[in-house]
Amino acid sequence: MSAEFKELIKKYSIETIEVKKEINRTAIGQIIAGTDLFEKDYGIVPSRKVILCSVGDEALQWVCSKRGIAVEIIPWQ
């Protein structure tokens, strides 16, 4: 990783995003792991964690809310 890239990402609000057709436990695990690894690798905590999906699940959306993960339901093309 270049010093230039490190400096560049410090200037912006960073989001980690996971995209799945349906929200599921795997997506939740991946967004948590991805966010933690980003912090480990770059020393920056992303300001927002987001799962984009076209099919929601009330129980899993509750888990996401509890963990500070935004869920955005969008039409699947």
MARPALO-991176 format. One record per residue (C-alpha): residue in one letter; x, y, z. Coordinates in pm, 1 decimal. Layout:
<site res="a" xx="X" yy="Y" zz="Z"/>
...
This chain:
<site res="m" xx="0.0" yy="0.0" zz="0.0"/>
<site res="s" xx="138.7" yy="335.6" zz="-96.7"/>
<site res="a" xx="176.8" yy="628.4" zz="136.6"/>
<site res="e" xx="-22.2" yy="829.9" zz="-116.0"/>
<site res="f" xx="-319.1" yy="592.6" zz="-82.3"/>
<site res="k" xx="-303.0" yy="606.7" zz="298.2"/>
<site res="e" xx="-311.3" yy="985.0" zz="290.4"/>
<site res="l" xx="-593.3" yy="988.4" zz="37.3"/>
<site res="i" xx="-828.1" yy="765.1" zz="239.6"/>
<site res="k" xx="-776.2" yy="981.2" zz="548.0"/>
<site res="k" xx="-944.8" yy="1267.7" zz="364.0"/>
<site res="y" xx="-1273.9" yy="1088.9" zz="300.1"/>
<site res="s" xx="-1557.0" yy="924.9" zz="488.2"/>
<site res="i" xx="-1502.6" yy="553.8" zz="427.9"/>
<site res="e" xx="-1787.2" yy="300.8" zz="409.0"/>
<site res="t" xx="-1764.8" yy="-75.1" zz="392.6"/>
<site res="i" xx="-2034.2" yy="-226.4" zz="173.6"/>
<site res="e" xx="-2152.0" yy="-585.8" zz="129.3"/>
<site res="v" xx="-2387.8" yy="-669.7" zz="-156.9"/>
<site res="k" xx="-2607.1" yy="-980.9" zz="-152.8"/>
<site res="k" xx="-2933.3" yy="-1068.5" zz="-320.9"/>
<site res="e" xx="-3080.2" yy="-1160.4" zz="19.2"/>
<site res="i" xx="-2961.4" yy="-1053.5" zz="360.1"/>
<site res="n" xx="-2816.4" yy="-1350.7" zz="544.4"/>
<site res="r" xx="-2579.3" yy="-1438.0" zz="825.4"/>
<site res="t" xx="-2289.1" yy="-1467.1" zz="583.6"/>
<site res="a" xx="-2339.5" yy="-1107.4" zz="469.7"/>
<site res="i" xx="-2340.8" yy="-990.6" zz="831.3"/>
<site res="g" xx="-2019.3" yy="-1179.0" zz="905.4"/>
<site res="q" xx="-1853.8" yy="-1045.9" zz="592.0"/>
<site res="i" xx="-1937.5" yy="-683.1" zz="666.3"/>
<site res="i" xx="-1806.7" yy="-717.9" zz="1022.6"/>
<site res="a" xx="-1486.9" yy="-894.3" zz="910.6"/>
<site res="g" xx="-1435.0" yy="-655.4" zz="619.3"/>
<site res="t" xx="-1469.1" yy="-352.6" zz="844.2"/>
<site res="d" xx="-1229.8" yy="-495.4" zz="1103.0"/>
<site res="l" xx="-973.5" yy="-589.2" zz="838.2"/>
<site res="f" xx="-995.2" yy="-244.8" zz="678.2"/>
<site res="e" xx="-921.3" yy="-90.8" zz="1017.5"/>
<site res="k" xx="-631.8" yy="-333.3" zz="1072.8"/>
<site res="d" xx="-480.3" yy="-272.0" zz="729.5"/>
<site res="y" xx="-527.7" yy="104.5" zz="703.7"/>
<site res="g" xx="-565.2" yy="228.5" zz="1061.9"/>
<site res="i" xx="-899.4" yy="392.0" zz="981.9"/>
<site res="v" xx="-1237.8" yy="289.9" zz="1118.8"/>
<site res="p" xx="-1496.7" yy="311.7" zz="839.8"/>
<site res="s" xx="-1770.1" yy="557.7" zz="930.4"/>
<site res="r" xx="-2049.5" yy="335.0" zz="801.6"/>
<site res="k" xx="-2117.1" yy="-33.1" zz="743.3"/>
<site res="v" xx="-2382.8" yy="-113.2" zz="482.5"/>
<site res="i" xx="-2546.9" yy="-426.9" zz="347.0"/>
<site res="l" xx="-2723.3" yy="-376.8" zz="13.9"/>
<site res="c" xx="-2979.2" yy="-644.6" zz="-71.0"/>
<site res="s" xx="-3310.3" yy="-688.7" zz="-248.1"/>
<site res="v" xx="-3469.5" yy="-923.3" zz="6.2"/>
<site res="g" xx="-3476.0" yy="-834.7" zz="373.6"/>
<site res="d" xx="-3536.3" yy="-1039.1" zz="686.5"/>
<site res="e" xx="-3683.4" yy="-873.5" zz="994.9"/>
<site res="a" xx="-3476.8" yy="-1072.2" zz="1246.4"/>
<site res="l" xx="-3147.2" yy="-1023.5" zz="1062.1"/>
<site res="q" xx="-3221.1" yy="-655.2" zz="1006.5"/>
<site res="w" xx="-3270.6" yy="-625.4" zz="1383.0"/>
<site res="v" xx="-2927.0" yy="-784.4" zz="1437.2"/>
<site res="c" xx="-2774.6" yy="-537.7" zz="1192.6"/>
<site res="s" xx="-2939.6" yy="-244.9" zz="1367.7"/>
<site res="k" xx="-2800.7" yy="-364.1" zz="1699.3"/>
<site res="r" xx="-2449.5" yy="-385.7" zz="1547.7"/>
<site res="g" xx="-2462.4" yy="-47.7" zz="1373.3"/>
<site res="i" xx="-2494.2" yy="-197.2" zz="1025.3"/>
<site res="a" xx="-2724.0" yy="-16.4" zz="784.0"/>
<site res="v" xx="-2941.6" yy="-233.8" zz="559.1"/>
<site res="e" xx="-3059.9" yy="-83.4" zz="234.1"/>
<site res="i" xx="-3309.6" yy="-281.4" zz="31.3"/>
<site res="i" xx="-3285.2" yy="-205.8" zz="-338.3"/>
<site res="p" xx="-3448.0" yy="-361.5" zz="-645.5"/>
<site res="w" xx="-3243.3" yy="-646.6" zz="-790.1"/>
<site res="q" xx="-3179.1" yy="-615.8" zz="-1162.2"/>
